[in-house]
Amino acid sequence: DGDVNAGAQKAATCLACHGAEGKSAVPLYPNLAGQHAPYLLHSLQAYKKGERSGGQAEVMKAFVAGLSDQDMEDLSAYYSSLKP
Amino acid sequence: DGDVNAGAQKAATCLACHGAEGKSAVPLYPNLAGQHAPYLLHSLQAYKKGERSGGQAEVMKAFVAGLSDQDMEDLSAYYSSLKP
């Protein structure tokens, strides 16, 4: 399972686009705070598997390329734990 | 631009999976309530353009096939207006 505190440590790369508290300042980028962890994990895995294209998908693919399964679980747990 | 009330009328198909108030009971399905409208619209368009696969993408593709651009804007405005 994901570890919230570990996820917080790993989120440094995410916050430029998704906001310091998981609420993005750019409305084309999704808020992540309070989203279901299983959906967040699914989305990260989808980028990694090349199941998403268009929009910022290439950016996300580049970021997730360096993430392990545990990293993705930790990040999902962390963002899910934040107040929406 | 999207019309919140029109979106509410058009959301009958969405709520089975995404919840009556945009909060899904199934954690693999995303909450939509309070998400940025431009991101919601992007996602709907991505399904329509075939830019997403895997998971429930085929289900979403089938639903969005019947939606006009205005429908997608209305739905995005509606779900964005709901309390997260």
N, CA and C atoms of all chains as a GROMACS GRO file, in nm:
protein
  504
    1ASP      N    1   0.083  -0.121   0.000
    1ASP     CA    2   0.000   0.000   0.000
    1ASP      C    3   0.086   0.126   0.000
    2GLY      N    4   0.026   0.235  -0.036
    2GLY     CA    5   0.100   0.359  -0.042
    2GLY      C    6   0.123   0.421   0.094
    3ASP      N    7   0.231   0.491   0.106
    3ASP     CA    8   0.268   0.559   0.231
    3ASP      C    9   0.257   0.710   0.210
    4VAL      N   10   0.167   0.771   0.290
    4VAL     CA   11   0.138   0.913   0.272
    4VAL      C   12   0.263   0.999   0.290
    5ASN      N   13   0.339   0.972   0.394
    5ASN     CA   14   0.457   1.056   0.420
    5ASN      C   15   0.564   1.039   0.314
    6ALA      N   16   0.582   0.916   0.270
    6ALA     CA   17   0.678   0.893   0.162
    6ALA      C   18   0.630   0.964   0.035
    7GLY      N   19   0.501   0.961   0.011
    7GLY     CA   20   0.446   1.028  -0.106
    7GLY      C   21   0.470   1.178  -0.102
    8ALA      N   22   0.454   1.236   0.016
    8ALA     CA   23   0.478   1.379   0.031
    8ALA      C   24   0.621   1.414  -0.007
    9GLN      N   25   0.715   1.327   0.029
    9GLN     CA   26   0.855   1.351  -0.004
    9GLN      C   27   0.880   1.342  -0.154
   10LYS      N   28   0.804   1.257  -0.219
   10LYS     CA   29   0.826   1.232  -0.362
   10LYS      C   30   0.749   1.328  -0.452
   11ALA      N   31   0.669   1.414  -0.393
   11ALA     CA   32   0.578   1.497  -0.471
   11ALA      C   33   0.641   1.628  -0.519
   12ALA      N   34   0.768   1.646  -0.491
   12ALA     CA   35   0.832   1.774  -0.524
   12ALA      C   36   0.821   1.806  -0.673
   13THR      N   37   0.827   1.703  -0.754
   13THR     CA   38   0.820   1.725  -0.898
   13THR      C   39   0.678   1.758  -0.944
   14CYS      N   40   0.581   1.710  -0.868
   14CYS     CA   41   0.440   1.722  -0.910
   14CYS      C   42   0.385   1.862  -0.885
   15LEU      N   43   0.434   1.926  -0.780
   15LEU     CA   44   0.364   2.044  -0.732
   15LEU      C   45   0.376   2.165  -0.823
   16ALA      N   46   0.475   2.167  -0.911
   16ALA     CA   47   0.485   2.280  -1.003
   16ALA      C   48   0.356   2.294  -1.084
   17CYS      N   49   0.300   2.184  -1.125
   17CYS     CA   50   0.177   2.188  -1.205
   17CYS      C   51   0.052   2.160  -1.123
   18HIS      N   52   0.061   2.073  -1.024
   18HIS     CA   53  -0.060   2.031  -0.952
   18HIS      C   54  -0.080   2.104  -0.820
   19GLY      N   55   0.007   2.201  -0.791
   19GLY     CA   56  -0.014   2.284  -0.673
   19GLY      C   57   0.047   2.224  -0.547
   20ALA      N   58   0.081   2.313  -0.455
   20ALA     CA   59   0.149   2.271  -0.332
   20ALA      C   60   0.059   2.182  -0.247
   21GLU      N   61  -0.071   2.200  -0.259
   21GLU     CA   62  -0.165   2.119  -0.180
   21GLU      C   63  -0.254   2.035  -0.270
   22GLY      N   64  -0.206   2.009  -0.392
   22GLY     CA   65  -0.283   1.925  -0.483
   22GLY      C   66  -0.396   1.996  -0.553
   23LYS      N   67  -0.395   2.131  -0.543
   23LYS     CA   68  -0.495   2.209  -0.617
   23LYS      C   69  -0.420   2.292  -0.720
   24SER      N   70  -0.443   2.265  -0.845
   24SER     CA   71  -0.363   2.327  -0.949
   24SER      C   72  -0.409   2.468  -0.978
   25ALA      N   73  -0.312   2.556  -1.003
   25ALA     CA   74  -0.345   2.694  -1.038
   25ALA      C   75  -0.386   2.705  -1.184
   26VAL      N   76  -0.346   2.609  -1.262
   26VAL     CA   77  -0.378   2.608  -1.405
   26VAL      C   78  -0.499   2.519  -1.426
   27PRO      N   79  -0.611   2.576  -1.470
   27PRO     CA   80  -0.735   2.498  -1.473
   27PRO      C   81  -0.737   2.384  -1.575
   28LEU      N   82  -0.640   2.382  -1.663
   28LEU     CA   83  -0.633   2.268  -1.755
   28LEU      C   84  -0.566   2.147  -1.689
   29TYR      N   85  -0.504   2.168  -1.575
   29TYR     CA   86  -0.440   2.059  -1.502
   29TYR      C   87  -0.531   2.017  -1.387
   30PRO      N   88  -0.546   1.888  -1.366
   30PRO     CA   89  -0.642   1.846  -1.263
   30PRO      C   90  -0.596   1.871  -1.120
   31ASN      N   91  -0.694   1.906  -1.036
   31ASN     CA   92  -0.674   1.897  -0.893
   31ASN      C   93  -0.656   1.750  -0.857
   32LEU      N   94  -0.568   1.724  -0.764
   32LEU     CA   95  -0.545   1.586  -0.720
   32LEU      C   96  -0.590   1.565  -0.574
   33ALA      N   97  -0.600   1.673  -0.499
   33ALA     CA   98  -0.631   1.663  -0.356
   33ALA      C   99  -0.766   1.594  -0.334
   34GLY      N  100  -0.764   1.488  -0.255
   34GLY     CA  101  -0.887   1.420  -0.219
   34GLY      C  102  -0.939   1.324  -0.324
   35GLN      N  103  -0.868   1.313  -0.434
   35GLN     CA  104  -0.910   1.216  -0.536
   35GLN      C  105  -0.886   1.074  -0.481
   36HIS      N  106  -0.965   0.980  -0.525
   36HIS     CA  107  -0.948   0.842  -0.480
   36HIS      C  108  -0.808   0.791  -0.518
   37ALA      N  109  -0.738   0.733  -0.420
   37ALA     CA  110  -0.604   0.680  -0.446
   37ALA      C  111  -0.603   0.575  -0.558
   38PRO      N  112  -0.700   0.483  -0.562
   38PRO     CA  113  -0.695   0.384  -0.671
   38PRO      C  114  -0.707   0.449  -0.810
   39TYR      N  115  -0.784   0.556  -0.819
   39TYR     CA  116  -0.792   0.624  -0.949
   39TYR      C  117  -0.662   0.696  -0.982
   40LEU      N  118  -0.602   0.760  -0.883
   40LEU     CA  119  -0.474   0.827  -0.908
   40LEU      C  120  -0.370   0.726  -0.953
   41LEU      N  121  -0.367   0.612  -0.886
   41LEU     CA  122  -0.271   0.507  -0.924
   41LEU      C  123  -0.300   0.457  -1.066
   42HIS      N  124  -0.427   0.437  -1.095
   42HIS     CA  125  -0.463   0.395  -1.231
   42HIS      C  126  -0.412   0.495  -1.335
   43SER      N  127  -0.430   0.624  -1.306
   43SER     CA  128  -0.390   0.727  -1.402
   43SER      C  129  -0.239   0.726  -1.424
   44LEU      N  130  -0.164   0.717  -1.315
   44LEU     CA  131  -0.019   0.713  -1.329
   44LEU      C  132   0.024   0.592  -1.410
   45GLN      N  133  -0.037   0.477  -1.381
   45GLN     CA  134  -0.003   0.355  -1.456
   45GLN      C  135  -0.043   0.368  -1.603
   46ALA      N  136  -0.155   0.437  -1.627
   46ALA     CA  137  -0.200   0.455  -1.765
   46ALA      C  138  -0.099   0.538  -1.844
   47TYR      N  139  -0.046   0.644  -1.782
   47TYR     CA  140   0.058   0.722  -1.851
   47TYR      C  141   0.180   0.634  -1.877
   48LYS      N  142   0.218   0.556  -1.778
   48LYS     CA  143   0.338   0.474  -1.791
   48LYS      C  144   0.320   0.369  -1.902
   49LYS      N  145   0.200   0.316  -1.915
   49LYS     CA  146   0.174   0.214  -2.017
   49LYS      C  147   0.148   0.275  -2.155
   50GLY      N  148   0.149   0.409  -2.162
   50GLY     CA  149   0.124   0.472  -2.291
   50GLY      C  150  -0.022   0.471  -2.331
   51GLU      N  151  -0.111   0.464  -2.231
   51GLU     CA  152  -0.254   0.458  -2.260
   51GLU      C  153  -0.318   0.596  -2.270
   52ARG      N  154  -0.238   0.699  -2.250
   52ARG     CA  155  -0.293   0.834  -2.264
   52ARG      C  156  -0.204   0.914  -2.358
   53SER      N  157  -0.268   0.991  -2.445
   53SER     CA  158  -0.194   1.078  -2.535
   53SER      C  159  -0.268   1.211  -2.544
   54GLY      N  160  -0.206   1.308  -2.610
   54GLY     CA  161  -0.269   1.439  -2.621
   54GLY      C  162  -0.250   1.520  -2.494
   55GLY      N  163  -0.284   1.649  -2.504
   55GLY     CA  164  -0.272   1.736  -2.387
   55GLY      C  165  -0.131   1.730  -2.330
   56GLN      N  166  -0.124   1.714  -2.199
   56GLN     CA  167   0.006   1.709  -2.131
   56GLN      C  168   0.056   1.566  -2.112
   57ALA      N  169  -0.001   1.472  -2.188
   57ALA     CA  170   0.033   1.331  -2.166
   57ALA      C  171   0.182   1.304  -2.183
   58GLU      N  172   0.245   1.372  -2.279
   58GLU     CA  173   0.389   1.348  -2.300
   58GLU      C  174   0.470   1.393  -2.179
   59VAL      N  175   0.426   1.502  -2.118
   59VAL     CA  176   0.493   1.550  -1.997
   59VAL      C  177   0.477   1.449  -1.885
   60MET      N  178   0.355   1.401  -1.868
   60MET     CA  179   0.331   1.303  -1.763
   60MET      C  180   0.408   1.172  -1.789
   61LYS      N  181   0.411   1.131  -1.913
   61LYS     CA  182   0.485   1.008  -1.946
   61LYS      C  183   0.631   1.021  -1.906
   62ALA      N  184   0.689   1.139  -1.933
   62ALA     CA  185   0.829   1.160  -1.899
   62ALA      C  186   0.849   1.153  -1.748
   63PHE      N  187   0.756   1.211  -1.673
   63PHE     CA  188   0.771   1.208  -1.527
   63PHE      C  189   0.754   1.068  -1.471
   64VAL      N  190   0.652   0.996  -1.516
   64VAL     CA  191   0.626   0.865  -1.456
   64VAL      C  192   0.730   0.761  -1.497
   65ALA      N  193   0.802   0.789  -1.605
   65ALA     CA  194   0.904   0.692  -1.650
   65ALA      C  195   1.003   0.662  -1.538
   66GLY      N  196   1.027   0.759  -1.452
   66GLY     CA  197   1.124   0.740  -1.344
   66GLY      C  198   1.062   0.691  -1.214
   67LEU      N  199   0.934   0.662  -1.214
   67LEU     CA  200   0.867   0.620  -1.090
   67LEU      C  201   0.852   0.468  -1.083
   68SER      N  202   0.879   0.414  -0.966
   68SER     CA  203   0.853   0.272  -0.941
   68SER      C  204   0.706   0.253  -0.904
   69ASP      N  205   0.662   0.127  -0.898
   69ASP     CA  206   0.525   0.100  -0.853
   69ASP      C  207   0.503   0.156  -0.713
   70GLN      N  208   0.604   0.141  -0.626
   70GLN     CA  209   0.589   0.192  -0.490
   70GLN      C  210   0.580   0.345  -0.490
   71ASP      N  211   0.661   0.410  -0.572
   71ASP     CA  212   0.652   0.556  -0.583
   71ASP      C  213   0.509   0.599  -0.621
   72MET      N  214   0.452   0.531  -0.718
   72MET     CA  215   0.317   0.568  -0.765
   72MET      C  216   0.213   0.540  -0.657
   73GLU      N  217   0.232   0.434  -0.581
   73GLU     CA  218   0.138   0.408  -0.472
   73GLU      C  219   0.151   0.512  -0.362
   74ASP      N  220   0.273   0.552  -0.333
   74ASP     CA  221   0.295   0.654  -0.229
   74ASP      C  222   0.236   0.788  -0.272
   75LEU      N  223   0.260   0.827  -0.396
   75LEU     CA  224   0.207   0.954  -0.444
   75LEU      C  225   0.054   0.952  -0.445
   76SER      N  226  -0.003   0.841  -0.482
   76SER     CA  227  -0.150   0.831  -0.484
   76SER      C  228  -0.207   0.842  -0.343
   77ALA      N  229  -0.142   0.775  -0.249
   77ALA     CA  230  -0.187   0.783  -0.109
   77ALA      C  231  -0.176   0.926  -0.057
   78TYR      N  232  -0.066   0.991  -0.092
   78TYR     CA  233  -0.045   1.128  -0.045
   78TYR      C  234  -0.152   1.224  -0.099
   79TYR      N  235  -0.170   1.225  -0.228
   79TYR     CA  236  -0.267   1.321  -0.284
   79TYR      C  237  -0.410   1.290  -0.242
   80SER      N  238  -0.440   1.163  -0.227
   80SER     CA  239  -0.572   1.126  -0.179
   80SER      C  240  -0.597   1.175  -0.037
   81SER      N  241  -0.491   1.186   0.040
   81SER     CA  242  -0.505   1.226   0.181
   81SER      C  243  -0.527   1.376   0.198
   82LEU      N  244  -0.499   1.454   0.096
   82LEU     CA  245  -0.511   1.600   0.108
   82LEU      C  246  -0.658   1.642   0.098
   83LYS      N  247  -0.690   1.751   0.167
   83LYS     CA  248  -0.826   1.804   0.165
   83LYS      C  249  -0.858   1.861   0.026
   84PRO      N  250  -0.969   1.819  -0.032
   84PRO     CA  251  -1.000   1.869  -0.167
   84PRO      C  252  -1.041   2.017  -0.167
   85ASP      N  253  -1.964   2.874  -2.365
   85ASP     CA  254  -1.932   2.826  -2.230
   85ASP      C  255  -2.035   2.726  -2.182
   86GLY      N  256  -1.999   2.652  -2.084
   86GLY     CA  257  -2.089   2.551  -2.032
   86GLY      C  258  -2.198   2.610  -1.944
   87ASP      N  259  -2.313   2.544  -1.946
   87ASP     CA  260  -2.427   2.586  -1.864
   87ASP      C  261  -2.448   2.483  -1.753
   88VAL      N  262  -2.438   2.529  -1.629
   88VAL     CA  263  -2.444   2.438  -1.514
   88VAL      C  264  -2.577   2.364  -1.510
   89ASN      N  265  -2.686   2.437  -1.529
   89ASN     CA  266  -2.817   2.372  -1.518
   89ASN      C  267  -2.841   2.273  -1.631
   90ALA      N  268  -2.797   2.310  -1.751
   90ALA     CA  269  -2.810   2.216  -1.862
   90ALA      C  270  -2.724   2.092  -1.836
   91GLY      N  271  -2.607   2.113  -1.778
   91GLY     CA  272  -2.520   2.001  -1.746
   91GLY      C  273  -2.584   1.906  -1.646
   92ALA      N  274  -2.652   1.965  -1.547
   92ALA     CA  275  -2.719   1.882  -1.446
   92ALA      C  276  -2.823   1.792  -1.512
   93GLN      N  277  -2.892   1.846  -1.612
   93GLN     CA  278  -2.993   1.767  -1.682
   93GLN      C  279  -2.931   1.654  -1.762
   94LYS      N  280  -2.812   1.678  -1.812
   94LYS     CA  281  -2.746   1.581  -1.900
   94LYS      C  282  -2.663   1.478  -1.824
   95ALA      N  283  -2.654   1.493  -1.693
   95ALA     CA  284  -2.564   1.409  -1.614
   95ALA      C  285  -2.626   1.277  -1.570
   96ALA      N  286  -2.748   1.251  -1.612
   96ALA     CA  287  -2.817   1.130  -1.564
   96ALA      C  288  -2.738   1.004  -1.595
   97THR      N  289  -2.671   1.003  -1.708
   97THR     CA  290  -2.594   0.884  -1.747
   97THR      C  291  -2.466   0.871  -1.665
   98CYS      N  292  -2.415   0.983  -1.618
   98CYS     CA  293  -2.284   0.984  -1.551
   98CYS      C  294  -2.292   0.935  -1.408
   99LEU      N  295  -2.407   0.959  -1.345
   99LEU     CA  296  -2.410   0.944  -1.200
   99LEU      C  297  -2.405   0.799  -1.154
  100ALA      N  298  -2.435   0.705  -1.240
  100ALA     CA  299  -2.426   0.565  -1.199
  100ALA      C  300  -2.286   0.532  -1.153
  101CYS      N  301  -2.188   0.586  -1.222
  101CYS     CA  302  -2.048   0.558  -1.185
  101CYS      C  303  -1.984   0.671  -1.105
  102HIS      N  304  -2.020   0.795  -1.137
  102HIS     CA  305  -1.950   0.908  -1.074
  102HIS      C  306  -2.024   0.968  -0.955
  103GLY      N  307  -2.137   0.906  -0.918
  103GLY     CA  308  -2.206   0.950  -0.797
  103GLY      C  309  -2.306   1.061  -0.823
  104ALA      N  310  -2.407   1.066  -0.736
  104ALA     CA  311  -2.515   1.164  -0.753
  104ALA      C  312  -2.464   1.306  -0.738
  105GLU      N  313  -2.357   1.323  -0.660
  105GLU     CA  314  -2.302   1.457  -0.638
  105GLU      C  315  -2.158   1.467  -0.690
  106GLY      N  316  -2.125   1.379  -0.784
  106GLY     CA  317  -1.991   1.385  -0.843
  106GLY      C  318  -1.884   1.320  -0.758
  107LYS      N  319  -1.928   1.245  -0.655
  107LYS     CA  320  -1.831   1.170  -0.574
  107LYS      C  321  -1.860   1.023  -0.593
  108SER      N  322  -1.767   0.953  -0.653
  108SER     CA  323  -1.792   0.815  -0.691
  108SER      C  324  -1.780   0.722  -0.572
  109ALA      N  325  -1.869   0.624  -0.568
  109ALA     CA  326  -1.864   0.523  -0.462
  109ALA      C  327  -1.757   0.419  -0.492
  110VAL      N  328  -1.718   0.406  -0.618
  110VAL     CA  329  -1.617   0.310  -0.659
  110VAL      C  330  -1.483   0.383  -0.669
  111PRO      N  331  -1.387   0.347  -0.584
  111PRO     CA  332  -1.265   0.428  -0.577
  111PRO      C  333  -1.176   0.421  -0.701
  112LEU      N  334  -1.207   0.329  -0.791
  112LEU     CA  335  -1.132   0.328  -0.916
  112LEU      C  336  -1.185   0.432  -1.015
  113TYR      N  337  -1.303   0.487  -0.986
  113TYR     CA  338  -1.361   0.589  -1.072
  113TYR      C  339  -1.337   0.725  -1.009
  114PRO      N  340  -1.301   0.823  -1.087
  114PRO     CA  341  -1.266   0.952  -1.027
  114PRO      C  342  -1.386   1.031  -0.975
  115ASN      N  343  -1.363   1.100  -0.863
  115ASN     CA  344  -1.453   1.206  -0.823
  115ASN      C  345  -1.445   1.316  -0.927
  116LEU      N  346  -1.558   1.377  -0.956
  116LEU     CA  347  -1.561   1.488  -1.052
  116LEU      C  348  -1.595   1.620  -0.985
  117ALA      N  349  -1.658   1.613  -0.869
  117ALA     CA  350  -1.707   1.734  -0.801
  117ALA      C  351  -1.593   1.830  -0.772
  118GLY      N  352  -1.606   1.952  -0.819
  118GLY     CA  353  -1.509   2.056  -0.791
  118GLY      C  354  -1.383   2.050  -0.877
  119GLN      N  355  -1.379   1.954  -0.967
  119GLN     CA  356  -1.264   1.949  -1.058
  119GLN      C  357  -1.272   2.070  -1.154
  120HIS      N  358  -1.158   2.117  -1.200
  120HIS     CA  359  -1.157   2.230  -1.294
  120HIS      C  360  -1.235   2.193  -1.422
  121ALA      N  361  -1.326   2.281  -1.462
  121ALA     CA  362  -1.404   2.256  -1.583
  121ALA      C  363  -1.315   2.236  -1.707
  122PRO      N  364  -1.211   2.316  -1.726
  122PRO     CA  365  -1.128   2.294  -1.846
  122PRO      C  366  -1.063   2.156  -1.848
  123TYR      N  367  -1.027   2.104  -1.731
  123TYR     CA  368  -0.969   1.970  -1.728
  123TYR      C  369  -1.075   1.864  -1.758
  124LEU      N  370  -1.195   1.881  -1.701
  124LEU     CA  371  -1.303   1.787  -1.730
  124LEU      C  372  -1.333   1.785  -1.880
  125LEU      N  373  -1.340   1.903  -1.938
  125LEU     CA  374  -1.367   1.912  -2.083
  125LEU      C  375  -1.254   1.846  -2.162
  126HIS      N  376  -1.131   1.871  -2.122
  126HIS     CA  377  -1.018   1.806  -2.188
  126HIS      C  378  -1.032   1.655  -2.183
  127SER      N  379  -1.069   1.602  -2.067
  127SER     CA  380  -1.079   1.457  -2.050
  127SER      C  381  -1.188   1.399  -2.140
  128LEU      N  382  -1.303   1.464  -2.142
  128LEU     CA  383  -1.411   1.416  -2.228
  128LEU      C  384  -1.368   1.416  -2.374
  129GLN      N  385  -1.302   1.524  -2.414
  129GLN     CA  386  -1.255   1.533  -2.553
  129GLN      C  387  -1.150   1.427  -2.582
  130ALA      N  388  -1.066   1.399  -2.482
  130ALA     CA  389  -0.961   1.297  -2.500
  130ALA      C  390  -1.024   1.160  -2.525
  131TYR      N  391  -1.129   1.127  -2.450
  131TYR     CA  392  -1.198   1.000  -2.474
  131TYR      C  393  -1.256   0.999  -2.615
  132LYS      N  394  -1.318   1.110  -2.652
  132LYS     CA  395  -1.383   1.116  -2.783
  132LYS      C  396  -1.282   1.102  -2.896
  133LYS      N  397  -1.163   1.159  -2.877
  133LYS     CA  398  -1.059   1.152  -2.980
  133LYS      C  399  -0.982   1.021  -2.977
  134GLY      N  400  -1.017   0.933  -2.881
  134GLY     CA  401  -0.946   0.805  -2.871
  134GLY      C  402  -0.808   0.818  -2.810
  135GLU      N  403  -0.788   0.922  -2.731
  135GLU     CA  404  -0.656   0.944  -2.671
  135GLU      C  405  -0.638   0.870  -2.538
  136ARG      N  406  -0.743   0.799  -2.494
  136ARG     CA  407  -0.730   0.722  -2.370
  136ARG      C  408  -0.773   0.578  -2.397
  137SER      N  409  -0.698   0.486  -2.339
  137SER     CA  410  -0.734   0.345  -2.351
  137SER      C  411  -0.707   0.278  -2.217
  138GLY      N  412  -0.748   0.155  -2.204
  138GLY     CA  413  -0.729   0.084  -2.077
  138GLY      C  414  -0.835   0.123  -1.976
  139GLY      N  415  -0.840   0.049  -1.866
  139GLY     CA  416  -0.937   0.078  -1.760
  139GLY      C  417  -1.078   0.086  -1.817
  140GLN      N  418  -1.148   0.190  -1.780
  140GLN     CA  419  -1.286   0.208  -1.825
  140GLN      C  420  -1.295   0.295  -1.950
  141ALA      N  421  -1.183   0.311  -2.021
  141ALA     CA  422  -1.183   0.404  -2.134
  141ALA      C  423  -1.285   0.366  -2.241
  142GLU      N  424  -1.303   0.235  -2.262
  142GLU     CA  425  -1.398   0.195  -2.366
  142GLU      C  426  -1.541   0.235  -2.327
  143VAL      N  427  -1.569   0.225  -2.197
  143VAL     CA  428  -1.700   0.267  -2.148
  143VAL      C  429  -1.719   0.416  -2.169
  144MET      N  430  -1.618   0.492  -2.134
  144MET     CA  431  -1.626   0.637  -2.150
  144MET      C  432  -1.637   0.675  -2.298
  145LYS      N  433  -1.561   0.606  -2.383
  145LYS     CA  434  -1.569   0.636  -2.526
  145LYS      C  435  -1.710   0.616  -2.578
  146ALA      N  436  -1.775   0.509  -2.532
  146ALA     CA  437  -1.912   0.482  -2.577
  146ALA      C  438  -2.007   0.593  -2.532
  147PHE      N  439  -1.987   0.641  -2.408
  147PHE     CA  440  -2.076   0.747  -2.359
  147PHE      C  441  -2.052   0.878  -2.433
  148VAL      N  442  -1.928   0.916  -2.450
  148VAL     CA  443  -1.901   1.048  -2.509
  148VAL      C  444  -1.932   1.051  -2.659
  149ALA      N  445  -1.941   0.933  -2.720
  149ALA     CA  446  -1.972   0.929  -2.864
  149ALA      C  447  -2.103   1.004  -2.894
  150GLY      N  448  -2.194   1.001  -2.799
  150GLY     CA  449  -2.323   1.066  -2.820
  150GLY      C  450  -2.330   1.210  -2.772
  151LEU      N  451  -2.218   1.263  -2.727
  151LEU     CA  452  -2.219   1.399  -2.672
  151LEU      C  453  -2.168   1.501  -2.773
  152SER      N  454  -2.238   1.613  -2.780
  152SER     CA  455  -2.190   1.725  -2.862
  152SER      C  456  -2.087   1.805  -2.783
  153ASP      N  457  -2.019   1.898  -2.852
  153ASP     CA  458  -1.926   1.986  -2.782
  153ASP      C  459  -1.998   2.063  -2.671
  154GLN      N  460  -2.121   2.109  -2.701
  154GLN     CA  461  -2.196   2.184  -2.600
  154GLN      C  462  -2.231   2.094  -2.481
  155ASP      N  463  -2.271   1.970  -2.508
  155ASP     CA  464  -2.299   1.876  -2.398
  155ASP      C  465  -2.177   1.862  -2.307
  156MET      N  466  -2.060   1.847  -2.367
  156MET     CA  467  -1.938   1.827  -2.287
  156MET      C  468  -1.905   1.953  -2.207
  157GLU      N  469  -1.930   2.068  -2.266
  157GLU     CA  470  -1.905   2.193  -2.192
  157GLU      C  471  -2.004   2.207  -2.076
  158ASP      N  472  -2.129   2.170  -2.100
  158ASP     CA  473  -2.230   2.180  -1.994
  158ASP      C  474  -2.198   2.084  -1.880
  159LEU      N  475  -2.163   1.962  -1.914
  159LEU     CA  476  -2.129   1.863  -1.810
  159LEU      C  477  -2.007   1.907  -1.730
  160SER      N  478  -1.909   1.962  -1.798
  160SER     CA  479  -1.789   2.009  -1.730
  160SER      C  480  -1.821   2.123  -1.634
  161ALA      N  481  -1.906   2.215  -1.678
  161ALA     CA  482  -1.946   2.327  -1.592
  161ALA      C  483  -2.023   2.276  -1.471
  162TYR      N  484  -2.110   2.178  -1.495
  162TYR     CA  485  -2.191   2.125  -1.385
  162TYR      C  486  -2.104   2.057  -1.279
  163TYR      N  487  -2.019   1.965  -1.320
  163TYR     CA  488  -1.940   1.892  -1.221
  163TYR      C  489  -1.840   1.983  -1.151
  164SER      N  490  -1.789   2.080  -1.223
  164SER     CA  491  -1.697   2.175  -1.161
  164SER      C  492  -1.767   2.258  -1.054
  165SER      N  493  -1.896   2.278  -1.071
  165SER     CA  494  -1.972   2.363  -0.976
  165SER      C  495  -2.005   2.291  -0.846
  166LEU      N  496  -1.994   2.160  -0.844
  166LEU     CA  497  -2.031   2.084  -0.724
  166LEU      C  498  -1.921   2.092  -0.619
  167LYS      N  499  -1.964   2.085  -0.494
  167LYS     CA  500  -1.869   2.090  -0.383
  167LYS      C  501  -1.786   1.962  -0.380
  168PRO      N  502  -1.653   1.974  -0.375
  168PRO     CA  503  -1.570   1.853  -0.375
  168PRO      C  504  -1.580   1.775  -0.243
   0.00000   0.00000   0.00000
